[in-house]
């Protein structure tokens, strides 16, 4: 059995951030493009929170 890593006990938002970084880097997404896309995602999620 493998030893747990610090990521295993990290908060969900850290795990998601690590996954997103891996996805962006493995697909060679430019930093400017990634930031622009994340702003769109952020705005969408904030609208959803406001409508709850």
PDB file of N, CA, C and O in Angstrom:
ATOM      1  N   UNK A   1       0.850  -1.177   0.000  1.00  0.00           N
ATOM      2  CA  UNK A   1       0.000   0.000   0.000  1.00  0.00           C
ATOM      3  C   UNK A   1       0.897   1.242   0.000  1.00  0.00           C
ATOM      4  O   UNK A   1       1.925   1.262   0.676  1.00  0.00           O
ATOM      5  N   UNK A   2       0.515   2.271  -0.749  1.00  0.00           N
ATOM      6  CA  UNK A   2       1.348   3.466  -0.841  1.00  0.00           C
ATOM      7  C   UNK A   2       1.096   4.393   0.345  1.00  0.00           C
ATOM      8  O   UNK A   2       0.020   4.396   0.944  1.00  0.00           O
ATOM      9  N   UNK A   3       2.105   5.166   0.656  1.00  0.00           N
ATOM     10  CA  UNK A   3       1.987   6.126   1.749  1.00  0.00           C
ATOM     11  C   UNK A   3       1.150   7.312   1.303  1.00  0.00           C
ATOM     12  O   UNK A   3       1.255   7.740   0.153  1.00  0.00           O
ATOM     13  N   UNK A   4       0.318   7.852   2.190  1.00  0.00           N
ATOM     14  CA  UNK A   4      -0.466   9.032   1.817  1.00  0.00           C
ATOM     15  C   UNK A   4       0.450  10.239   1.602  1.00  0.00           C
ATOM     16  O   UNK A   4       1.473  10.389   2.271  1.00  0.00           O
ATOM     17  N   UNK A   5       0.067  11.078   0.673  1.00  0.00           N
ATOM     18  CA  UNK A   5       0.816  12.303   0.407  1.00  0.00           C
ATOM     19  C   UNK A   5       0.117  13.463   1.106  1.00  0.00           C
ATOM     20  O   UNK A   5      -1.041  13.335   1.503  1.00  0.00           O
ATOM     21  N   UNK A   6       0.804  14.593   1.261  1.00  0.00           N
ATOM     22  CA  UNK A   6       0.140  15.757   1.862  1.00  0.00           C
ATOM     23  C   UNK A   6      -1.113  16.170   1.083  1.00  0.00           C
ATOM     24  O   UNK A   6      -2.059  16.708   1.657  1.00  0.00           O
ATOM     25  N   UNK A   7      -1.110  15.914  -0.215  1.00  0.00           N
ATOM     26  CA  UNK A   7      -2.268  16.273  -1.029  1.00  0.00           C
ATOM     27  C   UNK A   7      -3.503  15.471  -0.636  1.00  0.00           C
ATOM     28  O   UNK A   7      -4.627  15.960  -0.756  1.00  0.00           O
ATOM     29  N   UNK A   8      -3.301  14.249  -0.171  1.00  0.00           N
ATOM     30  CA  UNK A   8      -4.433  13.414   0.230  1.00  0.00           C
ATOM     31  C   UNK A   8      -5.262  14.057   1.337  1.00  0.00           C
ATOM     32  O   UNK A   8      -6.479  13.875   1.389  1.00  0.00           O
ATOM     33  N   UNK A   9      -4.617  14.797   2.209  1.00  0.00           N
ATOM     34  CA  UNK A   9      -5.338  15.425   3.315  1.00  0.00           C
ATOM     35  C   UNK A   9      -5.578  16.914   3.086  1.00  0.00           C
ATOM     36  O   UNK A   9      -6.052  17.613   3.982  1.00  0.00           O
ATOM     37  N   UNK A  10      -5.254  17.396   1.895  1.00  0.00           N
ATOM     38  CA  UNK A  10      -5.447  18.812   1.578  1.00  0.00           C
ATOM     39  C   UNK A  10      -6.932  19.114   1.387  1.00  0.00           C
ATOM     40  O   UNK A  10      -7.719  18.220   1.077  1.00  0.00           O
ATOM     41  N   UNK A  11      -7.308  20.379   1.573  1.00  0.00           N
ATOM     42  CA  UNK A  11      -8.695  20.771   1.313  1.00  0.00           C
ATOM     43  C   UNK A  11      -9.063  20.529  -0.154  1.00  0.00           C
ATOM     44  O   UNK A  11      -8.198  20.499  -1.031  1.00  0.00           O
ATOM     45  N   UNK A  12     -10.352  20.360  -0.396  1.00  0.00           N
ATOM     46  CA  UNK A  12     -10.826  20.073  -1.757  1.00  0.00           C
ATOM     47  C   UNK A  12     -10.399  21.132  -2.761  1.00  0.00           C
ATOM     48  O   UNK A  12     -10.087  20.802  -3.905  1.00  0.00           O
ATOM     49  N   UNK A  13     -10.380  22.411  -2.355  1.00  0.00           N
ATOM     50  CA  UNK A  13     -10.015  23.466  -3.306  1.00  0.00           C
ATOM     51  C   UNK A  13      -8.552  23.351  -3.728  1.00  0.00           C
ATOM     52  O   UNK A  13      -8.208  23.706  -4.856  1.00  0.00           O
ATOM     53  N   UNK A  14      -7.692  22.864  -2.846  1.00  0.00           N
ATOM     54  CA  UNK A  14      -6.284  22.651  -3.203  1.00  0.00           C
ATOM     55  C   UNK A  14      -6.170  21.488  -4.181  1.00  0.00           C
ATOM     56  O   UNK A  14      -5.437  21.570  -5.167  1.00  0.00           O
ATOM     57  N   UNK A  15      -6.888  20.414  -3.910  1.00  0.00           N
ATOM     58  CA  UNK A  15      -6.873  19.260  -4.815  1.00  0.00           C
ATOM     59  C   UNK A  15      -7.361  19.662  -6.204  1.00  0.00           C
ATOM     60  O   UNK A  15      -6.777  19.264  -7.212  1.00  0.00           O
ATOM     61  N   UNK A  16      -8.436  20.455  -6.254  1.00  0.00           N
ATOM     62  CA  UNK A  16      -8.966  20.905  -7.538  1.00  0.00           C
ATOM     63  C   UNK A  16      -7.962  21.803  -8.245  1.00  0.00           C
ATOM     64  O   UNK A  16      -7.768  21.678  -9.454  1.00  0.00           O
ATOM     65  N   UNK A  17      -7.321  22.704  -7.511  1.00  0.00           N
ATOM     66  CA  UNK A  17      -6.325  23.588  -8.111  1.00  0.00           C
ATOM     67  C   UNK A  17      -5.176  22.788  -8.714  1.00  0.00           C
ATOM     68  O   UNK A  17      -4.723  23.089  -9.818  1.00  0.00           O
ATOM     69  N   UNK A  18      -4.706  21.780  -8.004  1.00  0.00           N
ATOM     70  CA  UNK A  18      -3.619  20.936  -8.514  1.00  0.00           C
ATOM     71  C   UNK A  18      -4.071  20.220  -9.788  1.00  0.00           C
ATOM     72  O   UNK A  18      -3.317  20.139 -10.758  1.00  0.00           O
ATOM     73  N   UNK A  19      -5.294  19.703  -9.784  1.00  0.00           N
ATOM     74  CA  UNK A  19      -5.821  19.030 -10.978  1.00  0.00           C
ATOM     75  C   UNK A  19      -5.920  19.996 -12.157  1.00  0.00           C
ATOM     76  O   UNK A  19      -5.571  19.642 -13.283  1.00  0.00           O
ATOM     77  N   UNK A  20      -6.393  21.209 -11.898  1.00  0.00           N
ATOM     78  CA  UNK A  20      -6.527  22.199 -12.973  1.00  0.00           C
ATOM     79  C   UNK A  20      -5.163  22.604 -13.525  1.00  0.00           C
ATOM     80  O   UNK A  20      -4.991  22.724 -14.738  1.00  0.00           O
ATOM     81  N   UNK A  21      -4.200  22.813 -12.637  1.00  0.00           N
ATOM     82  CA  UNK A  21      -2.848  23.157 -13.085  1.00  0.00           C
ATOM     83  C   UNK A  21      -2.285  22.040 -13.961  1.00  0.00           C
ATOM     84  O   UNK A  21      -1.708  22.303 -15.016  1.00  0.00           O
ATOM     85  N   UNK A  22      -2.455  20.804 -13.523  1.00  0.00           N
ATOM     86  CA  UNK A  22      -1.977  19.664 -14.315  1.00  0.00           C
ATOM     87  C   UNK A  22      -2.656  19.646 -15.687  1.00  0.00           C
ATOM     88  O   UNK A  22      -1.991  19.458 -16.706  1.00  0.00           O
ATOM     89  N   UNK A  23      -3.960  19.838 -15.715  1.00  0.00           N
ATOM     90  CA  UNK A  23      -4.706  19.832 -16.972  1.00  0.00           C
ATOM     91  C   UNK A  23      -4.207  20.924 -17.911  1.00  0.00           C
ATOM     92  O   UNK A  23      -3.987  20.673 -19.096  1.00  0.00           O
ATOM     93  N   UNK A  24      -4.030  22.126 -17.391  1.00  0.00           N
ATOM     94  CA  UNK A  24      -3.566  23.238 -18.218  1.00  0.00           C
ATOM     95  C   UNK A  24      -2.146  22.996 -18.727  1.00  0.00           C
ATOM     96  O   UNK A  24      -1.856  23.225 -19.901  1.00  0.00           O
ATOM     97  N   UNK A  25      -1.270  22.537 -17.848  1.00  0.00           N
ATOM     98  CA  UNK A  25       0.119  22.306 -18.258  1.00  0.00           C
ATOM     99  C   UNK A  25       0.248  21.142 -19.226  1.00  0.00           C
ATOM    100  O   UNK A  25       1.018  21.219 -20.184  1.00  0.00           O
ATOM    101  N   UNK A  26      -0.490  20.072 -18.993  1.00  0.00           N
ATOM    102  CA  UNK A  26      -0.367  18.909 -19.872  1.00  0.00           C
ATOM    103  C   UNK A  26      -0.945  19.180 -21.257  1.00  0.00           C
ATOM    104  O   UNK A  26      -0.589  18.507 -22.224  1.00  0.00           O
ATOM    105  N   UNK A  27      -1.832  20.163 -21.351  1.00  0.00           N
ATOM    106  CA  UNK A  27      -2.386  20.548 -22.650  1.00  0.00           C
ATOM    107  C   UNK A  27      -1.695  21.776 -23.225  1.00  0.00           C
ATOM    108  O   UNK A  27      -2.119  22.320 -24.244  1.00  0.00           O
ATOM    109  N   UNK A  28      -0.621  22.207 -22.559  1.00  0.00           N
ATOM    110  CA  UNK A  28       0.199  23.330 -23.018  1.00  0.00           C
ATOM    111  C   UNK A  28      -0.628  24.580 -23.296  1.00  0.00           C
ATOM    112  O   UNK A  28      -0.447  25.249 -24.313  1.00  0.00           O
ATOM    113  N   UNK A  29      -1.541  24.881 -22.370  1.00  0.00           N
ATOM    114  CA  UNK A  29      -2.365  26.083 -22.478  1.00  0.00           C
ATOM    115  C   UNK A  29      -1.528  27.277 -22.036  1.00  0.00           C
ATOM    116  O   UNK A  29      -0.895  27.237 -20.981  1.00  0.00           O
ATOM    117  N   UNK A  30      -1.521  28.337 -22.836  1.00  0.00           N
ATOM    118  CA  UNK A  30      -0.763  29.535 -22.487  1.00  0.00           C
ATOM    119  C   UNK A  30      -1.363  30.182 -21.247  1.00  0.00           C
ATOM    120  O   UNK A  30      -2.573  30.126 -21.028  1.00  0.00           O
ATOM    121  N   UNK A  31      -0.511  30.793 -20.444  1.00  0.00           N
ATOM    122  CA  UNK A  31      -0.946  31.397 -19.182  1.00  0.00           C
ATOM    123  C   UNK A  31      -2.039  32.442 -19.403  1.00  0.00           C
ATOM    124  O   UNK A  31      -3.013  32.478 -18.651  1.00  0.00           O
ATOM    125  N   UNK A  32      -1.896  33.286 -20.414  1.00  0.00           N
ATOM    126  CA  UNK A  32      -2.909  34.325 -20.672  1.00  0.00           C
ATOM    127  C   UNK A  32      -4.253  33.700 -21.017  1.00  0.00           C
ATOM    128  O   UNK A  32      -5.293  34.173 -20.560  1.00  0.00           O
ATOM    129  N   UNK A  33      -4.238  32.655 -21.808  1.00  0.00           N
ATOM    130  CA  UNK A  33      -5.470  31.962 -22.187  1.00  0.00           C
ATOM    131  C   UNK A  33      -6.112  31.321 -20.971  1.00  0.00           C
ATOM    132  O   UNK A  33      -7.326  31.403 -20.785  1.00  0.00           O
ATOM    133  N   UNK A  34      -5.297  30.682 -20.143  1.00  0.00           N
ATOM    134  CA  UNK A  34      -5.814  30.034 -18.936  1.00  0.00           C
ATOM    135  C   UNK A  34      -6.438  31.055 -17.999  1.00  0.00           C
ATOM    136  O   UNK A  34      -7.525  30.826 -17.468  1.00  0.00           O
ATOM    137  N   UNK A  35      -5.766  32.173 -17.793  1.00  0.00           N
ATOM    138  CA  UNK A  35      -6.304  33.202 -16.898  1.00  0.00           C
ATOM    139  C   UNK A  35      -7.606  33.784 -17.435  1.00  0.00           C
ATOM    140  O   UNK A  35      -8.534  34.035 -16.666  1.00  0.00           O
ATOM    141  N   UNK A  36      -7.683  34.000 -18.736  1.00  0.00           N
ATOM    142  CA  UNK A  36      -8.916  34.520 -19.328  1.00  0.00           C
ATOM    143  C   UNK A  36     -10.057  33.523 -19.143  1.00  0.00           C
ATOM    144  O   UNK A  36     -11.177  33.911 -18.811  1.00  0.00           O
ATOM    145  N   UNK A  37      -9.773  32.255 -19.356  1.00  0.00           N
ATOM    146  CA  UNK A  37     -10.795  31.223 -19.176  1.00  0.00           C
ATOM    147  C   UNK A  37     -11.224  31.128 -17.717  1.00  0.00           C
ATOM    148  O   UNK A  37     -12.410  30.969 -17.428  1.00  0.00           O
ATOM    149  N   UNK A  38     -10.274  31.223 -16.802  1.00  0.00           N
ATOM    150  CA  UNK A  38     -10.604  31.156 -15.377  1.00  0.00           C
ATOM    151  C   UNK A  38     -11.458  32.345 -14.937  1.00  0.00           C
ATOM    152  O   UNK A  38     -12.309  32.201 -14.060  1.00  0.00           O
ATOM    153  N   UNK A  39     -11.241  33.506 -15.531  1.00  0.00           N
ATOM    154  CA  UNK A  39     -12.091  34.668 -15.230  1.00  0.00           C
ATOM    155  C   UNK A  39     -13.528  34.406 -15.667  1.00  0.00           C
ATOM    156  O   UNK A  39     -14.469  34.779 -14.967  1.00  0.00           O
ATOM    157  N   UNK A  40     -13.699  33.769 -16.816  1.00  0.00           N
ATOM    158  CA  UNK A  40     -15.039  33.419 -17.301  1.00  0.00           C
ATOM    159  C   UNK A  40     -15.689  32.427 -16.350  1.00  0.00           C
ATOM    160  O   UNK A  40     -16.858  32.578 -15.994  1.00  0.00           O
ATOM    161  N   UNK A  41     -14.941  31.422 -15.943  1.00  0.00           N
ATOM    162  CA  UNK A  41     -15.458  30.412 -15.008  1.00  0.00           C
ATOM    163  C   UNK A  41     -15.826  31.068 -13.681  1.00  0.00           C
ATOM    164  O   UNK A  41     -16.882  30.785 -13.116  1.00  0.00           O
ATOM    165  N   UNK A  42     -14.957  31.939 -13.188  1.00  0.00           N
ATOM    166  CA  UNK A  42     -15.214  32.625 -11.916  1.00  0.00           C
ATOM    167  C   UNK A  42     -16.498  33.440 -11.990  1.00  0.00           C
ATOM    168  O   UNK A  42     -17.328  33.378 -11.082  1.00  0.00           O
ATOM    169  N   UNK A  43     -16.665  34.199 -13.060  1.00  0.00           N
ATOM    170  CA  UNK A  43     -17.873  35.011 -13.215  1.00  0.00           C
ATOM    171  C   UNK A  43     -19.118  34.133 -13.269  1.00  0.00           C
ATOM    172  O   UNK A  43     -20.142  34.472 -12.676  1.00  0.00           O
ATOM    173  N   UNK A  44     -19.039  33.021 -13.968  1.00  0.00           N
ATOM    174  CA  UNK A  44     -20.176  32.106 -14.068  1.00  0.00           C
ATOM    175  C   UNK A  44     -20.532  31.525 -12.703  1.00  0.00           C
ATOM    176  O   UNK A  44     -21.705  31.475 -12.335  1.00  0.00           O
ATOM    177  N   UNK A  45     -19.534  31.093 -11.962  1.00  0.00           N
ATOM    178  CA  UNK A  45     -19.786  30.513 -10.641  1.00  0.00           C
ATOM    179  C   UNK A  45     -20.328  31.556  -9.666  1.00  0.00           C
ATOM    180  O   UNK A  45     -21.189  31.247  -8.842  1.00  0.00           O
ATOM    181  N   UNK A  46     -19.827  32.786  -9.755  1.00  0.00           N
ATOM    182  CA  UNK A  46     -20.340  33.849  -8.884  1.00  0.00           C
ATOM    183  C   UNK A  46     -21.800  34.149  -9.195  1.00  0.00           C
ATOM    184  O   UNK A  46     -22.587  34.395  -8.281  1.00  0.00           O
ATOM    185  N   UNK A  47     -22.178  34.134 -10.487  1.00  0.00           N
ATOM    186  CA  UNK A  47     -23.589  34.332 -10.858  1.00  0.00           C
ATOM    187  C   UNK A  47     -24.451  33.218 -10.284  1.00  0.00           C
ATOM    188  O   UNK A  47     -25.552  33.468  -9.793  1.00  0.00           O
ATOM    189  N   UNK A  48     -23.953  31.994 -10.346  1.00  0.00           N
ATOM    190  CA  UNK A  48     -24.703  30.859  -9.795  1.00  0.00           C
ATOM    191  C   UNK A  48     -24.882  30.998  -8.289  1.00  0.00           C
ATOM    192  O   UNK A  48     -25.956  30.707  -7.763  1.00  0.00           O
ATOM    193  N   UNK A  49     -23.837  31.441  -7.589  1.00  0.00           N
ATOM    194  CA  UNK A  49     -23.942  31.635  -6.142  1.00  0.00           C
ATOM    195  C   UNK A  49     -24.944  32.734  -5.804  1.00  0.00           C
ATOM    196  O   UNK A  49     -25.701  32.617  -4.840  1.00  0.00           O
ATOM    197  N   UNK A  50     -24.944  33.803  -6.601  1.00  0.00           N
ATOM    198  CA  UNK A  50     -25.872  34.911  -6.364  1.00  0.00           C
ATOM    199  C   UNK A  50     -27.319  34.504  -6.573  1.00  0.00           C
ATOM    200  O   UNK A  50     -28.219  35.075  -5.956  1.00  0.00           O
ATOM    201  N   UNK A  51     -27.554  33.522  -7.438  1.00  0.00           N
ATOM    202  CA  UNK A  51     -28.928  33.109  -7.733  1.00  0.00           C
ATOM    203  C   UNK A  51     -29.434  32.026  -6.790  1.00  0.00           C
ATOM    204  O   UNK A  51     -30.585  31.603  -6.898  1.00  0.00           O
ATOM    205  N   UNK A  52     -28.597  31.574  -5.872  1.00  0.00           N
ATOM    206  CA  UNK A  52     -29.029  30.531  -4.922  1.00  0.00           C
ATOM    207  C   UNK A  52     -29.867  31.117  -3.809  1.00  0.00           C
ATOM    208  O   UNK A  52     -30.314  30.388  -2.924  1.00  0.00           O
TER     209      UNK A  52
END
